[in-house]
Amino acid sequence: MLGLSRKDTGFLIAVICLTLATPIFLQPFPETSSLAQFNAGYPDLMQRFAIYGIFVMGFNILFGLTGYLSFGHAAFLGVGSYSVVWMYKLLDYNVLPGLVLAVIMSGIFALFIGFVSLRRSGIYFSILTLAFAQMSYNLAYSVFTPLTNGETGLQVYLNDPQVLMSEGAPTSPHLFGLVMNESAKVAVGDWIFTFNVGYYFTAIIAILVFYLSLRIFRSPFGMILRAIKTNRNRLNYAGINTKPYMLTAFVISGMYAGLAGGLLAAMDPLTGAQRMQWTASGEVVLMAILGGAGTMMGPILGAGFIKYFENIFSKINESVLHQWFGWMPDGVQDFVIGVVSPFVGEGWHLTLGLLFMVVVIFLPGGIVQGALLVVGMFRRRNGHDGPKKQESASSAAQPAE
């Protein structure tokens, strides 16, 4: 079905169901519960889960399959965002023309950067991509201010042309009249579920590009990319020119990043050079490694994990901790809060850093490898594993699984 095996078709259907039901799954606690602060089912965060999932999917095609580590993917994210906002300024607030332009412009930009950077490999390739990204950031911040509006950021003003803007048309991002920030709230008992237009628009795009990514992973092209990661020299000795394959993977990866940047502008019609900073490039690397680079779902899980930490875990402050541990004697309560508080709230980066260290040291296959270890443990305990099925978790967490 759709050019996929039965196993991959089932996998895709499961991903579709989970994605469409995300507003329900991310609201596990009723609004009246003290644990409601851990709910993540609000539109802005759900859209970020999907958008950064797209971003890391594209990065995974390059890094997960070829092993080439780019520190410059934030440049394409920024190009995509600027493209969409310029379409708002020139045409109207319809997101579709902007997203098309975002994919095209980021692809052209990636073609140029990839053509130069892929002349080198290893750490030299990584440094070249980082240099290009930082040059792009500085150009957007201070040189190309007529195009980017510098440090203020690019946004839509009343005197912009907007030649397709008609009377009564929405004055915020929309898709043929479907306004991105509109939501429907459904109350079920003490639970309130939010179904947002922008999230479902982003989610449908995420499903489509996930399907494309799955096809790439299973294609002969994907096999060549894996072979490049395993032993590029052997392919060259066999007479296969690997550079066109690597450049194609780089361009596809950049187009994914540009699409993600465009969707960020579909959330909020304002963009700035900060989306091109090296920290944004480093964040997508963390997402891929934390989840499991080279696997299909791992990087997406890593993206969701980091965005959850950034938006939910970071809101746990000392007042919340006092509510949690209020049942303890005063001295013990102060001691426990003193130990826990550096790891939550503004210190959430410390917790994330420690978690990343644990993953790199003990679970090089990321979250996916950890999940496979747990599943394998339960199977062995229940006696379901036959002699031929007992594989190590590390081998089970190999790329493209």
C-alpha positions in Angstrom: 0.0 0.0 0.0 1.4 3.4 -1.0 4.6 1.7 -2.1 5.3 0.5 1.5 5.5 -3.0 2.9 2.8 -4.3 5.2 4.9 -3.6 8.3 5.7 0.0 7.2 2.0 0.6 6.2 1.0 -0.5 9.7 3.7 1.8 11.2 2.5 4.7 9.1 -1.2 4.2 10.1 -0.1 4.1 13.8 1.8 7.3 13.4 -1.3 9.0 11.7 -3.6 7.9 14.5 -1.2 9.1 17.2 -0.7 12.4 15.5 -4.4 13.2 14.9 -5.2 12.2 18.5 -2.4 14.2 20.0 -4.7 16.9 21.5 -6.3 14.1 23.6 -3.1 12.2 24.5 -1.4 15.4 25.7 -4.2 16.2 28.2 -4.0 13.2 30.5 -4.9 15.1 33.7 -8.2 16.9 34.5 -8.1 20.7 34.8 -8.9 20.5 38.5 -6.0 18.2 39.2 -2.7 19.6 40.7 -1.0 17.6 37.9 -2.7 19.6 35.2 0.4 21.7 34.8 2.0 18.7 33.1 -0.6 18.8 30.3 0.8 19.9 27.0 -2.4 19.9 24.9 -2.4 23.6 24.1 -2.1 24.8 20.5 1.2 26.6 20.5 3.1 23.7 22.1 1.4 21.0 19.9 2.3 23.0 16.8 5.9 23.2 18.0 6.0 19.4 18.5 4.9 18.9 14.9 7.1 21.6 13.4 10.3 20.6 15.2 9.4 17.0 14.3 9.6 18.0 10.6 12.8 19.9 11.3 14.5 16.9 12.9 13.1 14.5 10.2 15.0 16.3 7.6 18.1 16.5 9.7 17.9 12.8 10.2 17.9 12.1 6.5 21.4 13.7 6.4 22.9 12.8 9.7 21.1 9.5 10.4 21.7 8.0 7.0 25.0 9.5 5.8 26.6 10.2 9.2 27.4 13.8 8.1 26.9 16.1 11.0 25.6 19.6 10.1 25.8 22.4 12.6 24.2 24.9 10.2 20.6 23.7 9.6 19.2 26.7 11.4 20.1 28.8 8.4 17.5 27.0 6.3 15.0 27.3 9.2 15.5 31.1 9.0 15.3 31.3 5.2 11.9 29.4 5.4 10.5 31.8 8.0 11.6 34.9 6.1 10.1 33.6 2.8 6.7 33.1 4.4 6.6 36.5 6.0 7.6 38.1 2.7 4.7 36.4 1.0 2.4 37.8 3.7 3.8 41.3 3.0 3.5 41.0 -0.8 0.4 38.9 -1.3 -1.8 38.2 1.7 -1.9 36.1 4.8 -2.6 32.8 3.0 0.2 30.4 4.2 0.3 28.2 1.1 2.3 30.5 -1.3 4.7 31.3 1.5 5.4 27.6 2.3 6.0 26.8 -1.4 8.5 29.7 -1.6 10.1 28.6 1.7 10.7 25.1 0.4 12.1 26.4 -2.9 14.4 29.1 -1.4 15.7 26.8 1.3 16.4 24.1 -1.3 18.4 26.6 -3.4 20.3 27.8 -0.4 21.0 24.2 0.7 22.3 23.5 -2.8 24.9 26.3 -2.6 26.0 25.5 1.0 26.1 21.7 0.3 28.1 22.1 -2.9 30.8 23.9 -0.9 30.6 22.1 2.4 30.6 18.6 1.0 34.0 19.1 -0.5 35.2 18.2 3.0 34.1 15.4 5.4 34.1 14.8 9.1 34.7 17.7 11.5 35.7 20.0 8.6 32.2 19.5 7.0 30.6 20.3 10.4 32.7 23.5 10.8 31.9 24.7 7.3 28.2 24.3 7.8 28.5 26.1 11.2 30.4 29.0 9.5 27.7 29.3 6.8 25.0 29.4 9.4 26.7 32.1 11.4 27.4 34.1 8.3 23.7 33.8 7.4 22.8 35.0 11.0 25.0 38.0 10.8 23.9 38.9 7.3 20.2 38.7 8.4 20.9 40.6 11.6 23.0 43.6 10.3 23.7 43.5 6.6 20.5 42.6 4.7 18.3 44.7 6.9 16.1 45.9 4.0 15.1 42.2 3.5 15.1 41.0 7.1 14.5 44.2 9.2 17.5 43.4 11.3 17.2 43.0 15.0 13.6 44.2 15.0 12.5 41.2 13.0 10.4 41.0 9.8 6.7 41.5 10.2 3.7 42.7 8.3 2.8 46.5 8.3 -0.3 48.3 7.2 1.5 49.9 4.3 2.7 46.6 2.8 1.4 45.9 -0.7 -0.6 42.6 0.1 -1.9 42.7 -3.5 -4.3 39.7 -3.0 -5.7 41.0 0.2 -9.5 41.4 -0.2 -12.0 43.2 2.1 -13.1 41.0 5.0 -10.2 38.6 4.5 -8.5 37.3 7.7 -5.7 39.5 9.0 -3.7 36.6 10.5 -2.2 33.5 8.9 -4.9 31.3 7.3 -5.4 28.6 4.6 -8.1 29.8 2.2 -10.1 31.3 5.1 -9.3 28.7 7.8 -7.5 30.8 10.4 -4.5 29.1 12.0 -5.1 30.4 15.5 -8.8 29.4 15.7 -9.6 26.5 18.1 -12.6 24.5 19.2 -12.6 23.5 22.9 -14.5 20.3 23.9 -15.2 19.7 27.6 -15.5 16.1 28.7 -16.0 16.0 32.5 -13.1 17.8 34.1 -11.0 17.5 30.9 -10.9 20.3 28.3 -9.5 19.3 24.9 -8.4 21.9 22.4 -8.6 21.2 18.7 -6.7 23.9 16.8 -6.8 24.6 13.0 -3.1 25.4 12.9 -2.1 22.2 14.7 -4.0 20.0 12.3 -2.7 21.9 9.3 0.8 21.3 10.6 0.1 17.7 11.6 -1.2 16.8 8.1 2.0 18.3 6.6 4.1 16.4 9.2 2.4 13.1 8.2 3.0 13.7 4.5 6.7 14.5 5.0 7.0 11.5 7.4 5.7 9.3 4.6 8.2 10.8 2.2 11.0 10.3 4.8 9.9 6.6 5.2 10.0 6.1 1.4 13.5 7.6 1.3 14.7 5.4 4.1 13.4 2.3 2.3 14.5 3.3 -1.2 17.7 2.3 -3.1 18.7 6.0 -2.6 18.4 5.5 1.1 20.5 2.3 0.9 23.2 4.2 -0.9 23.2 6.8 1.9 23.6 4.1 4.5 26.4 2.6 2.5 28.1 6.1 2.5 27.8 6.1 6.3 29.3 2.6 6.6 32.2 2.9 4.1 32.3 5.7 1.6 35.7 4.7 0.3 34.4 1.3 -0.7 31.7 2.8 -2.8 34.2 5.0 -4.5 36.4 2.0 -5.2 33.4 0.3 -6.7 33.0 3.2 -9.2 30.0 4.9 -7.5 30.2 8.7 -7.3 28.8 9.4 -3.9 28.8 13.3 -4.1 25.5 13.6 -6.0 23.8 11.3 -3.5 25.2 13.3 -0.5 24.3 16.6 -2.1 20.8 15.4 -2.8 20.4 14.3 0.8 21.7 17.7 2.0 19.2 19.6 -0.2 16.3 17.4 0.9 17.3 18.0 4.5 17.5 21.7 3.9 14.1 21.8 2.3 12.6 20.0 5.3 14.2 22.7 7.6 12.8 25.5 5.4 9.4 24.0 5.5 9.6 23.9 9.3 10.7 27.5 9.4 7.8 28.4 7.2 5.4 26.7 9.5 6.9 28.7 12.4 5.9 31.8 10.5 2.5 30.3 9.9 2.1 30.2 13.7 3.3 33.7 14.2 3.7 36.2 11.3 7.0 37.6 12.8 10.4 36.2 12.3 13.9 37.3 13.3 17.6 36.4 12.8 17.6 34.5 16.1 16.2 31.5 14.3 19.5 31.2 12.5 21.6 31.2 15.6 24.0 28.3 16.2 21.9 27.3 19.3 19.0 26.4 17.0 21.4 24.2 14.9 22.7 22.6 18.1 19.2 21.9 19.4 18.3 19.8 16.4 21.5 17.8 16.9 20.4 17.1 20.5 16.9 16.1 19.3 18.3 13.5 16.9 20.9 12.0 19.2 18.6 12.0 22.2 15.8 10.2 20.3 18.0 7.9 18.3 19.7 9.1 15.1 19.0 7.0 12.0 15.7 5.6 13.3 12.4 6.8 12.0 10.7 7.7 15.2 13.6 8.4 17.5 14.5 11.9 16.4 10.8 12.9 16.5 10.5 11.6 20.0 13.7 13.6 20.9 12.1 16.7 19.5 9.0 16.3 21.5 11.0 15.5 24.6 13.1 18.7 24.4 10.2 20.9 23.6 8.2 19.5 26.5 11.1 20.2 28.8 11.4 23.7 27.4 7.8 24.6 27.8 6.4 22.5 30.7 9.3 21.3 32.9 10.8 24.8 32.9 7.6 26.2 34.6 8.1 24.2 37.8 9.3 26.8 40.3 9.8 26.9 44.0 6.1 27.7 44.7 5.1 24.6 42.8 7.7 22.6 44.7 6.3 23.9 48.0 2.8 22.7 47.0 4.2 19.2 46.1 6.2 18.8 49.3 4.0 20.7 51.7 3.2 17.6 53.6 6.8 17.3 54.8 8.1 18.8 58.0 9.5 22.3 57.4 13.2 21.4 57.7 12.9 18.3 55.5 10.8 20.2 53.0 13.4 23.0 52.7 16.1 20.5 52.2 14.3 18.5 49.5 13.3 21.7 47.7 16.9 23.0 47.9 18.1 19.8 46.3 15.4 19.6 43.6 15.1 23.3 42.6 18.4 23.6 40.7 17.1 20.9 38.3 13.7 22.5 37.4 12.4 25.9 36.4 15.2 27.9 35.0 17.6 25.0 35.7 15.8 22.7 33.3 18.9 22.8 31.0 20.9 21.1 33.8 18.4 18.2 33.9 18.4 17.9 30.1 22.2 18.0 30.0 22.5 15.2 32.6 19.9 13.2 30.7 21.8 13.7 27.4 25.0 12.5 29.1 23.2 9.3 30.3 21.9 8.6 26.8 25.3 9.1 25.1 27.1 7.0 27.7 24.6 4.1 28.3 22.1 4.3 25.4 24.0 5.4 22.2 20.9 4.4 20.3 18.8 7.0 22.2 15.3 6.7 23.5 14.5 4.1 20.9 17.2 1.8 22.2 16.0 2.3 25.8 12.5 1.4 24.7 13.7 -1.7 22.9 15.6 -2.8 26.0 12.5 -2.5 28.1 10.4 -4.4 25.6 13.0 -7.1 25.3 13.2 -7.4 29.1 9.5 -8.0 29.4 9.5 -10.5 26.5 12.2 -12.5 28.1 10.4 -12.4 31.4 7.2 -13.7 29.8 9.1 -16.3 27.8 8.1 -15.0 24.4 11.5 -14.8 22.9 12.6 -17.9 21.0 16.3 -18.6 20.5 16.3 -17.0 17.0 14.6 -13.8 18.2 17.0 -13.0 21.0 18.9 -10.1 19.6 20.8 -7.5 21.5 19.1 -4.1 22.0 22.0 -2.3 20.3 21.6 -4.3 17.1 17.8 -3.8 17.2 18.3 0.0 17.4 20.3 0.2 14.2 19.4 2.9 11.7 16.2 2.9 9.6 14.3 0.6 12.0 
